[in-house]
Each structure stands twice: as structure tokens, then as C-alpha cells.
């Protein structure tokens, strides 16, 4: 396999059957995980990072030599940093100071710079600060991942199509996934439900911040999901249910995925497995 740049390796991630983790599941049932960590930046957010930047380039919103400014809880920042490095853009990432040091180091390696906001203000505080920086920075552009239509579109064009192709002979009964920006579950569900009307869609969110369920937002350790508001890219009418997961269970399933399935996953994937 030969590619012109690392960006061409984004997507086409494998579907891996879970064998031991749910050994007590009803006979004949199967659980599969779509391994988005196989993307070059290590997460599903590589897809939206490239899609949003290419859409902005096409529309003229992002010009050569421009600056990208975005509030992010982690993985979107890694994806944006990777794409910005390849395309030659300056990147300023705004995030709550509670976000993991590991992810910050990854972004720094790609050449990104940071603006950290108070932990207690959550993602809302990061968004407010990012908007201030955009107003102060010439030739800057903010992807606004929580409402950018390219976020939903890329999952309709790629993620959903990959699932359809791999499960053409055995349609899936349920899609269960954590919600960060909402683009993944919305874009994928729109396409899959059109093809498989029987399929159910379940969103996963932290028990400590059950916003989609109608509860109050709050701080929680499951990075990547559970924003303290309902994103515009989350089309709740597509959901058949919401599953709340305790952080302790999310961590336990992430550990078990490694010890029982040989799969290293993060805490947000652990939450989805726990659901």
C-alpha cells in the first residue's frame, strides 16, 4: 500500500468481534467494535478533523497560512493537530485544564499550541474563550465541531458506508456509541436506519452528567463524551434510548478489553462496552 500522505490512511477501520468480554450473552448474538483507534491520530476524530478543514478550504473560510482555533476535549485536537501539521496551518487549541496531559503531549508533538480554561467552566468556557481568540486573531477560522455540518456529513459518507459494506449479509440490530459532538451517532444513524429500519440507536453518556437524559451537567472523568450541553449536531430524534454509564464501570471495561480481548481502548470506549 502506497499513499501520498498520512491523511490518506484515515478511515476504513476494521470491525473486530468481541469474543470473551460478553461470554454470557444470549446464544447466537454477536458484539462487534469498530476500531477507530486504527486511524493515524488514534481516534474517530481524525475523520472530522480532515473533513472540516477540507470543507473550509473549499468554501474559502480557511486560507493558506491561516490559523485554526478550536475548543476541544482531546481527540479532536489530536486530529486537527495532525491535519494542520500536514497542511501547514497554525493551530491553537482551547481546552479545560482538566484534560489529560497525555493528549496535550500528542498535540504538542504535532506543533499545536494551547490556551487552557478553568476546569469548573467545562466545555462552555472553552468555547467562549475560543470565540474571543478568533475575534482577536487575523486570518483565523474556528471549525465549531459541535455544529459543523461537515462533521455529520463525513460519517454519512465514510463511517456508515463502511459498516454497511461489512455487514451487508448480517444487518446489525443495535448501534451503541458514546456522544461527544453528536456528529458520529447522527451521521451514522441517519444512513443505517434508512437501510435497516429495525435497527435501534443508543447514546451513551456519563451518570455524572446526564444531559441527554434531561439531567444536570456536571464534571466527570470520561473524556471524549458527555459535554455539558446538547450539541446541535446531535439529532436526538434518531435515538431509541440513552444509556448512562458510571465512570468506574467505564474504567473496568476498558481494562477488561485489554486483558480479555487484547484491545487497548480509552475510557470512552470502555463506557460504550459497559453499556
Residue, then its C-alpha position, 0 to 999 in steps of 0.5 A: x500500500x502506497x499513499x501520498x500522505x498520512x491523511x490518506x490512511x484515515x478511515x476504513x477501520x476494521x470491525x473486530x468481534x468481541x469474543x470473551x468480554x460478553x461470554x454470557x450473552x444470549x446464544x447466537x448474538x454477536x458484539x462487534x467494535x469498530x476500531x477507530x483507534x486504527x486511524x493515524x491520530x488514534x481516534x474517530x476524530x481524525x475523520x472530522x478533523x480532515x473533513x472540516x478543514x477540507x470543507x473550509x478550504x473549499x468554501x474559502x473560510x480557511x486560507x493558506x497560512x491561516x490559523x485554526x482555533x478550536x475548543x476541544x476535549x482531546x481527540x479532536x485536537x489530536x486530529x486537527x493537530x495532525x491535519x494542520x501539521x500536514x497542511x501547514x496551518x497554525x493551530x491553537x487549541x482551547x481546552x479545560x485544564x482538566x484534560x489529560x496531559x497525555x493528549x496535550x503531549x500528542x498535540x504538542x508533538x504535532x506543533x499545536x499550541x494551547x490556551x487552557x480554561x478553568x476546569x469548573x467552566x467545562x466545555x462552555x468556557x472553552x468555547x467562549x474563550x475560543x470565540x474571543x481568540x478568533x475575534x482577536x486573531x487575523x486570518x483565523x477560522x474556528x471549525x465549531x465541531x459541535x455544529x459543523x455540518x461537515x462533521x455529520x456529513x463525513x460519517x454519512x459518507x465514510x463511517x456508515x458506508x463502511x459498516x454497511x459494506x461489512x455487514x451487508x449479509x448480517x444487518x446489525x440490530x443495535x448501534x451503541x456509541x458514546x456522544x461527544x459532538x453528536x456528529x458520529x451517532x447522527x451521521x451514522x444513524x441517519x444512513x443505517x436506519x434508512x437501510x435497516x429500519x429495525x435497527x435501534x440507536x443508543x447514546x451513551x453518556x456519563x451518570x455524572x452528567x446526564x444531559x441527554x437524559x434531561x439531567x444536570x451537567x456536571x464534571x466527570x472523568x470520561x473524556x471524549x463524551x458527555x459535554x455539558x450541553x446538547x450539541x446541535x449536531x446531535x439529532x436526538x430524534x434518531x435515538x431509541x434510548x440513552x444509556x448512562x454509564x458510571x465512570x468506574x464501570x467505564x474504567x473496568x471495561x476498558x481494562x477488561x478489553x485489554x486483558x480479555x480481548x487484547x484491545x487497548x481502548x480509552x475510557x470512552x470506549x470502555x463506557x460504550x462496552x459497559x453499556 
